[in-house]
Amino acid sequence: MAPGNGGRLLSLDLWHTLVYLEPETEERYMREQVDLAERTLSAAPTAPGRPPLDDAQLRAAFEKVYAEAVAASQQGRSVGPAKQMEEAGARTGRRANAQAYLRGLDELVAHTGFLPAPGAFDVVRKLRGEGWTTAVVSNTVGEPGASLRPVLDRLGLTPLVDRFIFSDEEPWTKPSPEIFREALRQTLIPPGRAVHVGDGWVDIEGARRAGLRAGILYTGLHRYGAKYRALFLPEGWSNPPTPYRFERWPELPAILERIL
């Protein structure tokens, strides 16, 4: 569907909205991200004059950088995986190879069992056939959008989405209005003709800040790994205030009819 001023934009979160991992798999996946970071730092040469650090210290340093990147994302600032590795290397006195880390993330993502949200792709396909332009607006803090694209191709999502906006490729994250405005700019659709669907506070608050017609909360996959919940969903963030919410994807079209 060609974007344009006469259309309607359905902006969509990715994690726990269109795709997800079961809690146990998500916990293991996030642990394996840190394992990879530890190995990358351990393999890097130590800068002259810097004290040697053991693997536990390297791991702790990266986990601190990662937590800071998550906190920055919750303020609307993008600190992607490459920058995280560069910062961890600087703090530990290691000449860390950020590109090697990204290649490792490519492999990790490719071998992780991401699942489509039940019913989501069918509903998005139907809405797109009815004239909706679609865009994914995703905070990619732990893995880059480049790693996710082949997985989304394999799952069959790519043909259903007109634009993908990944935060590691932009200066902003949700809830910054700017990342939503980038989706509006790319699709040529005004904010009053756009809605955003997501599973948490950054989605609903970001849509509000950007002046979208509505932010719609999807609650059907509020099953998170413990580490993901602790980092990305502070108290109350999975249940932000909004008059629009749904648990099953087939409920969304009726909500959209009330809004636009």
C-alpha positions in Angstrom: 0.0 0.0 0.0 1.6 3.3 -1.1 1.9 5.8 1.8 0.5 9.2 1.5 -1.4 12.1 3.1 -4.8 10.5 2.5 -3.9 7.3 4.3 -3.9 6.0 7.8 -0.8 4.8 9.7 -0.7 1.8 11.9 2.5 2.0 13.9 3.6 -1.1 15.7 6.0 -2.1 18.4 8.0 -5.3 17.8 8.9 -7.0 21.0 6.0 -8.6 22.9 3.6 -7.1 20.3 4.4 -8.7 16.9 7.1 -11.2 18.0 8.2 -12.6 21.3 10.1 -15.2 23.2 8.7 -17.4 26.0 10.0 -16.2 29.4 12.5 -19.0 29.8 13.9 -18.5 26.3 14.0 -14.7 26.8 15.9 -15.2 30.0 18.4 -17.5 28.3 18.7 -15.2 25.3 19.6 -12.2 27.4 22.1 -14.2 29.4 23.7 -15.3 26.1 24.0 -11.6 25.0 26.0 -10.9 28.1 28.1 -14.1 27.6 28.9 -12.9 24.1 29.9 -9.4 25.4 32.1 -11.0 28.0 33.9 -13.1 25.4 34.3 -10.1 23.1 35.9 -8.1 25.9 38.1 -11.0 27.1 39.5 -11.6 23.5 40.4 -7.9 23.2 43.9 -6.7 23.9 44.4 -4.6 27.0 45.5 -1.0 26.4 49.0 -0.1 27.7 49.0 0.9 31.3 45.6 -0.6 32.1 45.3 -3.3 34.8 44.2 -6.7 33.7 40.6 -7.7 34.6 39.2 -11.1 35.0 36.1 -12.3 33.1 33.7 -11.6 36.0 34.9 -8.0 36.1 34.5 -7.7 32.3 31.0 -9.1 32.6 30.0 -6.8 35.3 31.3 -3.8 33.4 29.3 -4.7 30.3 26.1 -5.3 32.4 26.5 -1.8 33.9 26.9 -0.3 30.4 23.9 -2.2 29.1 21.7 -1.1 32.1 22.7 2.5 31.4 21.8 2.0 27.7 18.3 0.8 28.8 17.9 3.8 31.1 18.9 6.1 28.3 16.3 4.4 26.0 13.6 5.1 28.6 14.5 8.8 28.3 14.3 8.7 24.5 18.1 8.4 23.8 19.5 5.7 21.6 22.7 3.8 22.7 22.9 0.8 20.4 24.9 -2.4 20.8 28.0 -1.2 19.0 28.2 1.9 21.2 27.7 -0.3 24.3 30.6 -2.5 23.4 32.8 0.5 22.6 31.9 2.1 26.0 32.5 -1.2 27.9 35.9 -1.5 26.2 36.8 2.1 27.2 35.9 1.4 30.8 37.8 -1.8 31.0 40.9 -0.7 29.1 40.2 -3.2 26.3 40.4 -2.5 22.6 37.1 -4.1 22.0 36.0 -5.1 18.6 32.5 -3.8 18.3 32.0 -5.3 14.8 32.9 -8.8 16.1 30.2 -8.2 18.8 27.7 -7.3 16.2 28.5 -10.4 14.2 28.0 -12.5 17.3 24.7 -10.9 17.8 23.7 -11.7 14.2 24.4 -15.4 14.9 22.7 -15.4 18.3 19.5 -13.8 17.0 19.5 -16.1 14.0 19.5 -19.2 16.2 17.0 -17.9 18.8 13.4 -19.2 18.5 11.4 -16.0 18.0 7.7 -16.5 17.6 4.9 -14.5 16.0 2.3 -13.0 18.3 -0.8 -15.2 18.0 -3.1 -13.8 15.3 -1.0 -10.6 14.8 0.2 -11.2 11.2 -3.2 -12.1 9.9 -4.7 -8.9 11.4 -1.9 -6.7 10.1 -2.3 -8.3 6.6 -6.1 -7.6 6.7 -5.7 -4.0 7.8 -3.0 -3.4 5.2 -5.4 -4.7 2.6 -8.0 -2.2 3.8 -5.7 0.7 3.1 -3.6 1.1 6.3 0.1 1.9 5.9 2.1 0.0 8.4 5.4 0.8 10.2 7.3 -1.0 12.9 8.8 1.4 15.5 11.1 -0.6 17.8 13.6 0.1 20.5 16.6 -2.1 19.6 18.8 -1.8 22.6 20.1 -5.4 23.0 20.4 -6.3 19.3 20.6 -4.2 16.2 17.8 -4.0 13.6 20.2 -5.5 11.1 20.2 -8.7 13.1 16.5 -8.8 13.4 15.7 -8.2 9.7 16.5 -11.8 8.5 14.4 -13.3 11.3 11.5 -11.1 10.4 11.9 -12.1 6.8 11.8 -15.8 7.8 8.7 -15.3 10.0 6.9 -13.6 7.1 6.5 -10.2 8.7 8.6 -8.1 6.2 6.0 -8.1 3.3 3.4 -6.8 5.8 5.3 -3.7 6.9 5.9 -0.6 4.8 8.7 0.9 7.0 10.9 -0.4 9.8 12.3 2.2 12.2 14.9 0.6 14.5 16.2 2.8 17.3 19.8 1.7 17.0 19.7 3.2 13.5 18.4 6.5 14.8 19.4 9.0 17.5 16.1 8.4 19.4 14.1 5.7 21.1 10.5 5.5 22.3 9.2 7.5 24.2 10.9 10.3 22.2 8.3 11.8 19.8 11.1 12.1 17.2 11.2 8.4 16.5 7.5 8.4 15.8 7.9 11.6 13.7 10.4 9.7 11.6 7.8 7.1 10.8 5.3 9.8 9.9 7.9 11.5 7.7 8.7 8.3 5.9 5.1 7.5 5.3 3.9 11.0 4.6 1.0 10.6 7.0 0.0 13.3 9.5 -0.1 12.4 13.3 -3.9 12.8 13.4 -4.2 9.9 11.0 -1.8 7.6 12.9 -2.1 5.2 15.8 0.5 3.2 17.6 0.2 -0.3 19.2 2.6 -1.5 21.8 2.9 -3.4 25.1 4.2 -0.8 27.5 4.6 2.8 28.7 7.2 3.9 26.2 4.6 3.1 23.4 1.7 4.9 24.9 3.6 7.8 26.2 5.6 8.2 23.0 2.4 8.2 20.9 1.0 10.9 23.2 4.1 13.0 22.9 4.2 12.7 19.1 0.5 13.8 18.9 -0.7 10.6 17.3 -4.4 10.0 17.3 -4.1 7.2 19.9 -1.8 4.8 21.7 -3.3 1.3 22.0 -2.0 -1.1 24.6 -1.6 -4.8 23.7 -1.7 -7.0 26.8 -1.8 -10.5 25.3 2.0 -11.1 25.7 2.6 -9.6 29.1 4.8 -12.7 29.8 8.3 -11.5 30.3 11.6 -13.0 31.4 12.7 -11.8 34.9 15.7 -9.9 33.6 13.7 -8.2 30.7 11.0 -7.1 33.1 13.5 -5.7 35.6 15.4 -3.8 33.0 12.7 -2.6 30.6 9.5 -2.5 32.6 9.8 -0.5 35.9 6.8 -0.7 38.2 3.6 0.1 36.3 5.2 0.4 32.9 3.4 -2.6 31.5 0.0 -1.0 32.4 0.1 2.6 31.3 -3.1 4.7 31.3 -5.0 4.6 27.9 -8.6 4.1 27.1 -7.6 1.7 24.3 -6.4 -1.8 25.0 -6.8 -5.3 23.8 -5.7 -8.8 24.7 -6.3 -10.7 21.4 -5.3 -9.4 18.0 -8.7 -10.0 16.3 -10.0 -7.3 18.7 -7.9 -4.5 17.2 -9.9 -3.7 14.0 -13.0 -2.8 16.0 -10.9 -0.5 18.2 -9.5 1.2 15.1 -13.0 1.8 13.7 -13.8 3.7 16.9 -10.7 5.9 16.6 -10.3 6.6 12.8 
